[in-house]
Amino acid sequence: MTDWMLDRTFRAADGDEVRWAVLGEDAAAPPVVLLHGTPFSSYVWRGVARALAARHRVFVWDMPGYGASGMRDGQDVSLGAQARVFVELLEHWGLAGERSQPAVVAHDFGGCVALRAHLLHGARYARLALVDPVALAPWGSPAYRLLGGHSEVFGQLPAALHRALVREYVSSASHPGLPPNVLDRLVEPWCTDEGQPAFYRQIRQNDQRFTDEIQGRYGEIELPTLVCWGAQDGWIPVAKGHELASRIPGARLRIIEGAGHLVQEDAPAELAVALAEFLRP
């Protein structure tokens, strides 16, 4: 893939189209699945995915309602729905068996998706790495809560104002700031005729109850777990990283200095090294 393209399609049980891809030449290499957060897509994993693909078979996907995957009116893009689709994908990829358990690396609300799939739906992982995850209440930046509480109003913004709002919001996920071309790539899916309503739809549906249902069960997690956190995360404070690591038995905590919430963009090399060390058998 010269650019970042998801060249395969999966049709979920509810009919949604999910775009995905796999990196790595060795089909027998240990599998790793990467989950993105909101309002992002698998594009944020491009550097880390290519680095990990040297020793792993790396699966990436855009969740329904995000990136290159399908967006539609009435779509269920809640954290509960995403977890169910993830379980379907693991089965589709042949990664749901006892002998084919993948390592899972999940960012932002992808963390909640991975945790729900494991704790509520029985998905099995070899290892779990959580990068600035949505996992403990309360979560969501003030801007996120404002948008979610008034999505019908913001959804009526003229296209130019909507684009400016999304650019400002996405920019705030980075501590040093995003390069213009990267920011453009992250913003563009939300600025089409389908993307503008989809942006507010996903915020409106991401209710805190989806973490409330599982956060009391983190002590049940028995697999090797790594919690990575950007020291300058302005969306979810680093104190949540310390708290989450203390709730998961044996979890290791890695704080990455100079990085905001979007660690993959702010410190991709350091994050890739930390993940490669953790994923090593």
N, C-alpha and C positions, 0 to 999 in steps of 0.2 A: 504494500500500500504506500504509494508515494505521498499521498496526503492521508487524511484520516477518513476512511470510507468503511462503512459496514455493509458487506457485500452479500449477506445472507438474511433470509427472512423466516420468521417463525410465526405461526398463527395461533394465538392463545385461545383458550376455551371460550372466552367471551367474544371472540372474533377480532380482537385487536391485533394489528400487525406490529411485530417486534423485530427491529433490525439488529443484527449481531455480526460478529466476526471472531475469528480465532487467529492468534499469532503464535509462531513457533514451528520449526520444521519437523521436530521429532514428535510423532504421534504418540510415542510411548513415554514422553516426558511427564513429570508430575503436573496435574492440572491446577490452574489458578483462575478464579473468577473475580473480576473487578466490578464493583457496583458504584455508580455515580450518585451524586446528590442533587439537590434542587437549588437554583434553577439551571442546572448544568446538563451535561450529557457525557457519554463515554469519551468525548474529545479531551476532557481534562486529564484522562489517564494515558494519553498517547505516549509521552516520554517514558513513564514508568512501565507501561505495558511492553514497549519495545526493549527496555532494559531487562525485564524479567523473562522475556521470550528467549533469551540466550540459553536458559536452563529449564524453562517450563513451557507448557502449552497454555496460553493465556486466552481466556474467553472474555470478551467485552460485549456490552449490549446497551442500547438506549431503552429506558423504560417506556411503557406506553404513555403517550402524551408528552414525550421529551425528544429532543434532537431529531433524528431521522425516522423515528418510529411514528406510528399513526396517531393523529390528533382528530377528535371528533366531538360534536355536541353530545352532551349527556354521558360522556365517558367517565368511568370510575377510575380515577388515578390516585386514590387514597393509598396510604401506606399499607392498609390491609389488602387491597387489591394487588399492589405491586409484589407483596410477599407471596401471594398465591401464584402469580405469573412466574416469579422466580423459581418456585418449586416445580412448576411445569417445565421450565427451561432446563433445569438440572436433569430432569427425566429425559427430555429431548436430546440433551448432549451426552447421555449415557453416564452421568455423574451422580446418580442417585443410589447406586448399589453400595454394598458394604465394602467392596474392594476397590471402588473407584471414587472415593470421597475426595473432593477438591479442597484446596486451601481457598479461603474467601477473604477478599480485601474490600472493605466497604467504607465509603466516605459520606459524611453528612447524613441525609435521611436514608441513604443506602444502608447505613448502619442499623437503623430500625428495621428496614426490610430484611436484612440478613438475620437479625436477632429474632424477629417474628417467625421467619421461616424455620429457624432452628428450634425455638422454644414452643411454638404453637403448632407447627406442621411437621415436625420430626425430621427436617432436613439435616443431613449429616455432613460435617466438615472435618477435614484433617486438621486444619488450623484456622484461626480467625484473627484478622487484623482490622481494627476499627480506627479510622482516621477522622478526627474531629466529628464524631458521630452525633446524630440526634438520638439520644438514648435516655436522658434524665430530664424530668420536668423541673422547672419551667424551661422551655426552649423557644427559639424564634426571636429574631432581633426586633426592636421596636418598630422598624419599618415593615417587617414581615407581618407583625400582628396588625398594624394599621391597614395594610393592603388586604389582609384576609378578612378584616372586619367590615370593609367597605368595598368589596370586590365589584359589586354591581356599579358603583359610582366610577371607580377607576377604569372599569372595562369600557366605559363610554368615552375615554380620552381620545382626542384626535391622534392619528397614527404618529405624527412627529413628536407629540408630547409623550405618548406611550414609549416610543423608542428611547427618548431622553431619560425617562424614569427607569427603564430596564437597564440602560447603560450605567446609570449612577448606582443602582442597586447591585448589579453584578460587580462593579468596580470595588465596592466596599468589602468584598470578600477577600481581597488581596491586601497585604500589608505594604509591600513596596510599590504596588501598582501593576496593572496588566499592560503588556505591549498592545498597541492599537489593533494589530491584526488578530491577536488572541481574543481581545474584547469583542471585536466585530463578529468573530466566529461563534462566541458564546451567546451573543445577543440576537443574532439573525433569526434563529428558529422561532423566536417569540414575536417577530415583527411581520409575519405573513398574515393573511386573512384568517387562517386557522390558528396561527400561533398566538395572536393577541388574546383572544378569549381563553385559549389553553393556559396562558400564563396565570391569569387570575383564577381559573378553575382549579389548578393544582394547589394554589395557596389556600383557597377556600376549603378544600377537602382535607387538608393535612391537619387534622385535629389532634390535640395532645392526648386524647384517650388512647391512641395507638401505642404510645409509650407507657401510659399508665397501666395498660393491660399486661405489660411484661416486665417492668423495671423491678418488681418485687421478686422476680425469678432469676436474676442474674447470678445468684449464688449457686444455681443448678448447673451452670456452664462448666463442663469438665474438660474441654479441649484446650490446647495451648492457645493463649490469647495475648495479643499485643495491642496496646492502646497508644496511638500516636496523636500528638496535639501540637498545633502551631502556637508558640508562646504568645504571639500577638493576635490571636483570634479575636476579632471584634464582634463576631456573631454569637459564638458560644464560648464563654470564658474558660480559660485553662483550668480553673478550679474544678470544672465538671470532669476533666480528664482524670484528675487525681481521685475524685469521688468514684468515677466509674471503675477505674483500675482496682480500687479498694473493695468493690462489690463483687468482682469476678475472681474466684479462687485462683491464685497463682499468676494473675495477669501481670505483664510487664508494661511499664509506662515509659514512653520516649517523648520528650519535649523537644521540639525543633525551633530553635531560636531564629528570629527574623522572619518567621512565616505567620501569615494570618490564617483565616479559615480555609482558604484554597491552597493548601500546602503543596498540592501537585504542581501548581504554577509558581509558587513562591520559592520552594526549595526542592525541585524535582530530583536532583542528584542525591541529596541527603535522604530523602524519603525512599528512593529506590534502593539505596544501600541498606537502610534499616529494614526494609521489607525483604530484601534478598537474604540478609542474615537470619531473619526470623523464619523464612520459608525453607532454609537449608535443613535437610534431614539430620 
